[in-house]
Amino acid sequence: MAWYRVYFLSRTGDIRNVDEFEAETDPIAVTFADQIHEAVSDIYEGYEVWHLSRCVARRTSREKPRPALCHAQITERIQASLLRREEVLHASETAFSRSRLLLEKMRGLREVVKTRQYAHRSHHEGRRPNPGGASPR
């Protein structure tokens, strides 16, 4: 795992905010940053992803195509990590907390994560042997 920084940019390309997170690979980091940016794109025009002193990806505007590295599959684990990160940003009392889109994205992601957790729990509970030995009706 490596630490990455995502810089959130204004319309003029100025850095307006920053966040840090860990990711296993550059494609996962860029995909993660792109998803975070999508959630706050109502207040930030673009973003840059950095690992140490290396710029990994840059998207200066929502109208521009996503970076080439933005192709990692968004797994259940990444969705859960995104939700935790979005909740931290929303509670940060910074400009992130003013993003209405962030709140919307968090609600949607909570439903997805909650539904999957329920499905996993139900699946595993359905496999438990019946302690009484009788078949369930």
GITAFEN-V197465 format. One record per pair of residues at least 4 apart in sequence whose ideal C-beta (glycine too) atoms are under 6 Angstrom apart, sorted by the first residue. I is the first residue (numbers start at 1). J is the second residue. D is the distance in Angstrom with one decimal. If there is no record, write none. Layout:
I/J/D  I/J/D
//
This chain:
1/22/4.5  1/24/5.8  2/51/5.9  3/20/6.0  3/22/5.8  4/21/5.9  4/23/5.6  4/29/4.3  4/49/5.9  4/51/5.3  5/18/5.8  5/20/5.1  5/50/4.7  6/19/5.2  6/33/4.1  6/47/5.4  6/49/5.3  7/15/4.7  7/18/5.3  7/48/4.6  8/16/5.4  8/17/4.3  8/44/3.9  8/47/5.4  9/13/5.5  9/45/5.7  9/46/4.1  10/14/4.6  10/16/5.0  10/45/6.0  11/45/4.7  17/95/5.7  23/28/4.4  23/29/3.7  23/32/5.8  24/28/5.3  26/56/5.2  26/69/5.5  27/69/4.9  27/71/5.8  27/72/4.3  28/72/4.5  29/49/5.8  30/49/5.3  30/57/4.5  30/67/5.4  30/69/4.1  30/70/4.8  31/70/5.2  31/72/4.0  33/47/5.9  33/49/4.6  34/66/5.8  34/70/4.8  35/82/5.4  37/41/5.9  37/47/4.5  39/86/5.7  39/102/4.7  39/105/3.9  40/44/5.3  40/99/4.6  40/102/5.2  41/62/5.4  42/99/5.6  42/101/4.2  43/95/5.9  43/99/5.1  45/61/5.6  46/59/5.1  46/60/4.1  46/61/5.3  47/59/5.7  48/55/6.0  48/58/4.7  49/56/4.4  49/57/4.6  50/55/5.6  51/56/5.5  57/67/3.7  57/69/5.3  59/64/5.5  59/67/5.8  60/64/5.9  66/70/4.2  74/78/5.0  76/116/5.7  79/113/5.8  80/113/5.6  83/109/4.6  83/113/5.5  86/106/4.9  89/96/4.0  90/97/5.5  90/102/5.5  92/96/5.3  92/97/5.8  93/97/5.6  110/114/5.8
//
